[in-house]
Amino acid sequence: MSTSFSDDWQAGKKVLECNKYMLDNHLYCDVKFQVGKAGRLISAHKYVLASRSSVFAAMFYGGLPETSDVINVSDIEPEVFDILLRYIYLFSYFSNLY
């Protein structure tokens, strides 16, 4: 999918709305996952993932960070991985409020 966006995609938006826009439009993504048996490529942002998950933080910024351009995650289906990303990007913040 090509990256297309309006110059004012951030205007009047909250952080979570911008996160969603960036994820949906593959804007500034810096990591790719090859997901499921079919190996569907899904793009994401290391910083967002690391900020919400100690596993991703260790994977990207730990003592032995992942150096591959594409990270293989074959034991989860793409639809489920997409739900996980959306939770991390959009909802995990709210779980810390209660």
C-alpha positions in Angstrom: 0.0 0.0 0.0 1.4 3.4 -0.9 1.6 6.1 1.6 -0.8 8.9 0.9 -1.8 11.6 3.3 -3.0 15.1 3.6 -0.6 17.8 4.8 -3.0 18.5 7.7 -3.6 15.0 8.9 -2.6 16.0 12.4 -4.6 19.1 12.6 -7.2 19.0 15.5 -6.4 15.4 16.2 -5.6 13.7 19.5 -2.5 11.5 19.8 -4.4 8.3 19.5 -6.2 9.5 16.4 -2.8 10.3 14.8 -1.5 6.9 15.9 -4.4 5.3 14.1 -3.9 7.4 11.0 -0.2 6.5 10.9 -0.9 2.8 11.3 -3.8 2.7 8.8 -1.7 4.6 6.2 1.7 3.0 6.9 3.1 6.4 7.5 6.7 6.5 8.9 6.7 2.8 9.7 10.1 1.4 10.6 9.4 -2.3 11.2 7.7 -5.0 9.2 6.3 -8.3 10.5 5.8 -11.3 8.2 2.7 -12.8 9.8 0.9 -16.1 9.7 1.3 -19.1 7.4 0.8 -17.0 4.3 3.5 -14.5 5.5 1.4 -11.3 5.1 3.6 -8.2 5.6 2.3 -5.8 8.3 4.1 -2.5 9.0 4.3 -0.8 12.4 6.4 1.7 14.4 9.1 0.5 16.8 8.7 3.4 19.1 4.9 2.9 19.6 5.3 -0.8 20.2 8.3 -0.4 22.6 6.5 2.3 24.6 3.6 -0.1 25.4 5.3 -3.5 25.6 8.4 -4.6 27.5 8.8 -7.5 25.0 8.9 -5.1 22.0 11.2 -2.8 23.9 13.7 -5.6 24.5 13.3 -6.8 20.9 14.0 -3.4 19.4 16.2 -1.6 21.9 17.5 -4.3 24.3 21.0 -5.7 24.7 20.6 -7.8 21.5 18.1 -5.9 19.4 16.5 -7.5 16.4 18.4 -6.5 13.2 16.3 -8.1 10.6 14.4 -5.9 8.2 11.4 -8.3 8.5 10.4 -10.1 11.7 8.7 -13.5 11.2 5.7 -14.2 13.4 4.3 -17.4 11.9 2.3 -18.6 14.9 -0.4 -16.0 14.8 -2.8 -15.1 12.0 -2.7 -11.7 10.4 -6.2 -10.7 11.6 -5.3 -11.5 15.2 -1.9 -9.6 14.9 -3.8 -6.6 13.5 -6.1 -6.6 16.6 -3.0 -6.8 18.8 -1.5 -3.8 17.1 -4.7 -1.8 17.3 -4.9 -2.6 21.0 -1.4 -1.4 21.5 -1.8 1.8 19.4 -5.3 2.8 20.5 -6.4 1.2 23.8 -3.5 0.0 26.0 -3.1 3.6 27.2 -6.5 3.5 28.8 -5.9 0.2 30.7 -3.4 2.1 32.8 -5.9 4.7 33.9 -8.0 2.4 36.0 
